[in-house]
Amino acid sequence: MNQIRILRLTLTSCILVIVSLISMQIQLSQLVTHYLQQYPGIDARHLKDIILGLLIAAIMLLLFEQRQARRLYIVSLKLKKHHARHAQLLNKLPYAIAELDAHKVIHHSNDAFSQVSQLQGLRSIQQQIEQLFNQLEQNNYHQSTTLQQRFQTADTPMIIIEWQLHRSGKHFFLSGRDITQQLAEQNKLSIAEKILENTPVGVLVTGPDKRIQYTNPAFEQVTGYSNKDVQGKFPSVLSSGKQGAEFYKKMYRAMDKNGSWQGEIWNRKRNGDIYLEWLSITALKDEAGQDTHYIGMFSEFTAQELVREKLRTLAYYDGLTSLANRTLFNERLQCQINDNTHKKLCVIFIDIDGFKRINDTLGHQIGDQLLVAIACRIKETCREADSIARWGGDEFIMAIEVSDSHKGIQTFCSKHLQSLKQPFLINGRDLSITASMGVSIYGDDAHNTSELIRNADIAMFQSKKLGKNRFEIFSPAHHEALLESMEIENRLRIAIKENLIDVHFQPQVLQDAKICGLEALARWHDPVIGQVPPQKFIQVAEETGLINELSQVIYRVALKKFKTIQALNPALGLSVNLSVSQLQDVNLVATLKQVTDAQGINPSSIKLEITEDILMSDLEQSVRNTGLLKEMGFQIALDDFGTGYSSLSYLKDLDIDEIKIDRSFVQELISSERNKAIIQAIVAMSKVLDIHCVVEGVETEGQLNKLIQIGCNNFQGYYFYKPMPSHEITALFTD
């Protein structure tokens, strides 16, 4: 050590000398001369060599020390970077880490440790350290030791930290990790495992290869197979053979499409017994959407359970469509009212337009298949939370929740109307339908289930009146209209029974205004509700099925009064309207013959007016009845021609005698060239086919002149005569 110090001092001296030489610019010869003067006994040559050697040695030592210092600096820099990198890594770790000495003093720690210390306080940390050191001392410092700490603050829930103290030489390392979530997950797994072990439902888990990985005790109780018996095998080990390959193909297709399947299936136990079970299979997927496991849960149906389930199905579900029935729907609706959220609860009543026509023409079997298809489409278009039921016949009902009542209802109903308009393929035949919907809103229109359903039904009837294939939201005006309709229906029944229906007559004239015929028009003045317009009570009669009875009364009264008028002018004819439902009545011909014969009137004097709506009904029966009526001598007139489903074929099939051009073409005749052209075409066609033509709704002289120019010569309208009671018609002829 002394030699090193001397060497360092010498080197320092040399350096100082060199520095002095450089700074003072002293020549070597001057230095030698200076020393010789002080020490005369020294040889100048030797002194010069000594000084030169020392200078060289000093320079070499200086270079060596500089190199060593550079190396030390580089090593120190690397160590600093290394320590910084380790500190950075330690700070990124989710664990709290600290280094302690034997006196339990913390020398180094990471950010996580600082956060934990700040959260629970250094005093609490120190208590844990003290306890860990005591445990380590009890183990004679041979191994590390751990403990769990639970703490909670006013702002945080319960936190559980696992501390571990490890000794390495004279150093001690403390680490802590938050195991709160881990313990919670372990607790969940433990609960789930206990549930699976104790549930009475059989559970079977397979991997993505469909091989069995796990079964629970209930599985063994039902099937007789233990977990070891079936592990690694396919579920087909349970197959009974009662279901064909197609059944399983459909099952797997449903699994691929929906990720789940459920239904009844027959399986075989280990002892060979076949049993029925309700099986539900669900696919578990990873983050990439790939199937990782399949979970099957099943319960065995005993004979008693099968009967109970069948009774429940009969009590709560529709036997044809498998939708909920009225009972179940009412229960579900009440639950939705009880659990009502901030959203609007709505009931939607759906009636299929013209379904009776399909049933009557194609048969009830096709009608039933169509109802099943309609139910499936409604269900597909609905959301999972919506309640759907078949109310009866061709009526369905739904309960939905929407956030924005009117906008949400409009979107929902429009989607369903558009869906139902798409053709249904039934037995190779495309069938097209439309629907009428009525909506009532809980809280706005009603406050209980019965009011909701009633008001939705009322709104549905209103949508039918307004043209069908639409939806209407209930309003008080709808209710008032229904009450009025019900009042009219009740009074109309009495009027039919007590013969309170009267008949007025509107003359039909030639070009010279000479009367050539009469049209019988029903009138009703009720003693309770007063005068009721024909369009109102006839519409009610059609909706309620009273139209046939009403028409018979009108026909009987009209013929009785016409008999008196015809006695004054035997050349007069009488036009009487027939409804579509009358024309389809198998008893129509016998009824008309009986009334006509009773009045002693020749059927050739009677024109029976029908509308083009017959094309929407049973055309075959209509053609049959009109043929029989023609054979008896009655004439057939087609009323409101051009406004319905016009087809030239029924002019031939029904052997029409007269066409009546609808008043809608006459109203704008003066201003519309198109209307003029239509009337010209109809008149020309009638002349070619030798069919009599009458123009209805003539109200002005201008219209009359225009019609005469076109070639019309038979007219009916207010310009000539309004409908009049029979005594006024009689007065016309007697005068």
Rosetta blueprint (number, residue, H / E / L):
1 M L
2 N H
3 Q H
4 I H
5 R H
6 I H
7 L H
8 R H
9 L H
10 T H
11 L H
12 T H
13 S H
14 C H
15 I H
16 L H
17 V H
18 I H
19 V H
20 S H
21 L H
22 I H
23 S H
24 M H
25 Q L
26 I L
27 Q L
28 L H
29 S H
30 Q H
31 L H
32 V H
33 T H
34 H H
35 Y H
36 L H
37 Q H
38 Q H
39 Y L
40 P L
41 G L
42 I L
43 D L
44 A H
45 R H
46 H H
47 L H
48 K H
49 D H
50 I H
51 I H
52 L H
53 G H
54 L H
55 L H
56 I H
57 A H
58 A H
59 I H
60 M H
61 L H
62 L H
63 L H
64 F H
65 E H
66 Q H
67 R H
68 Q H
69 A H
70 R H
71 R H
72 L H
73 Y H
74 I H
75 V H
76 S H
77 L H
78 K H
79 L H
80 K H
81 K H
82 H H
83 H H
84 A H
85 R H
86 H H
87 A H
88 Q H
89 L H
90 L H
91 N H
92 K H
93 L L
94 P L
95 Y L
96 A E
97 I E
98 A E
99 E E
100 L E
101 D L
102 A L
103 H L
104 K L
105 V L
106 I E
107 H E
108 H E
109 S E
110 N L
111 D H
112 A H
113 F H
114 S H
115 Q H
116 V H
117 S H
118 Q H
119 L H
120 Q H
121 G L
122 L H
123 R H
124 S H
125 I H
126 Q H
127 Q H
128 Q H
129 I H
130 E H
131 Q H
132 L H
133 F H
134 N H
135 Q H
136 L H
137 E H
138 Q H
139 N L
140 N L
141 Y L
142 H L
143 Q L
144 S L
145 T E
146 T E
147 L E
148 Q E
149 Q E
150 R E
151 F E
152 Q L
153 T L
154 A L
155 D L
156 T L
157 P L
158 M L
159 I E
160 I E
161 I E
162 E E
163 W E
164 Q E
165 L E
166 H E
167 R E
168 S E
169 G L
170 K L
171 H E
172 F E
173 F E
174 L E
175 S E
176 G E
177 R E
178 D E
179 I L
180 T H
181 Q H
182 Q H
183 L H
184 A H
185 E H
186 Q H
187 N H
188 K H
189 L H
190 S H
191 I H
192 A H
193 E H
194 K H
195 I H
196 L H
197 E H
198 N H
199 T L
200 P L
201 V L
202 G E
203 V E
204 L E
205 V E
206 T E
207 G L
208 P L
209 D L
210 K L
211 R L
212 I E
213 Q E
214 Y E
215 T E
216 N L
217 P H
218 A H
219 F H
220 E H
221 Q H
222 V H
223 T H
224 G L
225 Y L
226 S L
227 N H
228 K H
229 D H
230 V H
231 Q L
232 G L
233 K L
234 F L
235 P H
236 S H
237 V H
238 L H
239 S E
240 S L
241 G L
242 K L
243 Q L
244 G L
245 A H
246 E H
247 F H
248 Y H
249 K H
250 K H
251 M H
252 Y H
253 R H
254 A H
255 M H
256 D H
257 K H
258 N H
259 G L
260 S E
261 W E
262 Q E
263 G E
264 E E
265 I E
266 W E
267 N E
268 R E
269 K L
270 R L
271 N L
272 G L
273 D L
274 I E
275 Y E
276 L E
277 E E
278 W E
279 L E
280 S E
281 I E
282 T E
283 A E
284 L E
285 K E
286 D L
287 E L
288 A L
289 G L
290 Q L
291 D E
292 T E
293 H E
294 Y E
295 I E
296 G E
297 M E
298 F E
299 S E
300 E E
301 F L
302 T L
303 A H
304 Q H
305 E H
306 L H
307 V H
308 R H
309 E H
310 K H
311 L H
312 R H
313 T H
314 L H
315 A H
316 Y H
317 Y E
318 D L
319 G L
320 L L
321 T L
322 S L
323 L L
324 A E
325 N L
326 R H
327 T H
328 L H
329 F H
330 N H
331 E H
332 R H
333 L H
334 Q H
335 C H
336 Q H
337 I H
338 N H
339 D L
340 N L
341 T L
342 H L
343 K L
344 K E
345 L E
346 C E
347 V E
348 I E
349 F E
350 I E
351 D E
352 I E
353 D E
354 G L
355 F H
356 K H
357 R H
358 I H
359 N H
360 D H
361 T H
362 L H
363 G L
364 H H
365 Q H
366 I H
367 G H
368 D H
369 Q H
370 L H
371 L H
372 V H
373 A H
374 I H
375 A H
376 C H
377 R H
378 I H
379 K H
380 E H
381 T H
382 C L
383 R L
384 E L
385 A L
386 D L
387 S E
388 I E
389 A E
390 R E
391 W E
392 G E
393 G L
394 D L
395 E E
396 F E
397 I E
398 M E
399 A E
400 I E
401 E E
402 V E
403 S L
404 D L
405 S H
406 H H
407 K H
408 G H
409 I H
410 Q H
411 T H
412 F H
413 C H
414 S H
415 K H
416 H H
417 L H
418 Q H
419 S H
420 L H
421 K H
422 Q L
423 P L
424 F E
425 L E
426 I E
427 N L
428 G L
429 R E
430 D E
431 L E
432 S L
433 I L
434 T E
435 A E
436 S E
437 M E
438 G E
439 V E
440 S E
441 I E
442 Y E
443 G L
444 D L
445 D L
446 A E
447 H L
448 N L
449 T H
450 S H
451 E H
452 L H
453 I H
454 R H
455 N H
456 A H
457 D H
458 I H
459 A H
460 M H
461 F H
462 Q H
463 S H
464 K H
465 K H
466 L L
467 G L
468 K L
469 N L
470 R E
471 F E
472 E E
473 I E
474 F L
475 S L
476 P H
477 A H
478 H H
479 H H
480 E H
481 A H
482 L H
483 L H
484 E H
485 S H
486 M H
487 E H
488 I H
489 E H
490 N H
491 R H
492 L H
493 R H
494 I H
495 A H
496 I H
497 K H
498 E L
499 N L
500 L L
501 I E
502 D E
503 V E
504 H E
505 F E
506 Q E
507 P E
508 Q E
509 V E
510 L E
511 Q L
512 D L
513 A L
514 K L
515 I E
516 C E
517 G E
518 L E
519 E E
520 A E
521 L E
522 A E
523 R E
524 W E
525 H E
526 D E
527 P L
528 V L
529 I L
530 G E
531 Q E
532 V E
533 P L
534 P H
535 Q H
536 K H
537 F H
538 I H
539 Q H
540 V H
541 A H
542 E H
543 E H
544 T H
545 G L
546 L L
547 I H
548 N H
549 E H
550 L H
551 S H
552 Q H
553 V H
554 I H
555 Y H
556 R H
557 V H
558 A H
559 L H
560 K H
561 K H
562 F H
563 K H
564 T H
565 I H
566 Q H
567 A H
568 L H
569 N L
570 P L
571 A L
572 L L
573 G E
574 L E
575 S E
576 V E
577 N E
578 L L
579 S L
580 V H
581 S H
582 Q H
583 L H
584 Q L
585 D L
586 V L
587 N L
588 L H
589 V H
590 A H
591 T H
592 L H
593 K H
594 Q H
595 V H
596 T H
597 D H
598 A H
599 Q H
600 G L
601 I L
602 N L
603 P H
604 S H
605 S H
606 I E
607 K E
608 L E
609 E E
610 I E
611 T L
612 E H
613 D H
614 I H
615 L H
616 M H
617 S L
618 D L
619 L H
620 E H
621 Q H
622 S H
623 V H
624 R H
625 N H
626 T H
627 G H
628 L H
629 L H
630 K H
631 E H
632 M H
633 G L
634 F L
635 Q E
636 I E
637 A E
638 L E
639 D E
640 D E
641 F E
642 G L
643 T L
644 G L
645 Y L
646 S L
647 S L
648 L L
649 S H
650 Y H
651 L H
652 K H
653 D H
654 L L
655 D L
656 I L
657 D L
658 E E
659 I E
660 K E
661 I E
662 D L
663 R H
664 S H
665 F H
666 V H
667 Q H
668 E L
669 L L
670 I L
671 S L
672 S L
673 E H
674 R H
675 N H
676 K H
677 A H
678 I H
679 I H
680 Q H
681 A H
682 I H
683 V H
684 A H
685 M H
686 S H
687 K H
688 V H
689 L L
690 D L
691 I L
692 H E
693 C E
694 V E
695 V E
696 E E
697 G L
698 V L
699 E L
700 T L
701 E H
702 G H
703 Q H
704 L H
705 N H
706 K H
707 L H
708 I H
709 Q H
710 I H
711 G L
712 C L
713 N L
714 N E
715 F E
716 Q E
717 G L
718 Y L
719 Y L
720 F L
721 Y L
722 K L
723 P L
724 M E
725 P E
726 S H
727 H H
728 E H
729 I H
730 T H
731 A H
732 L H
733 F H
734 T H
735 D L
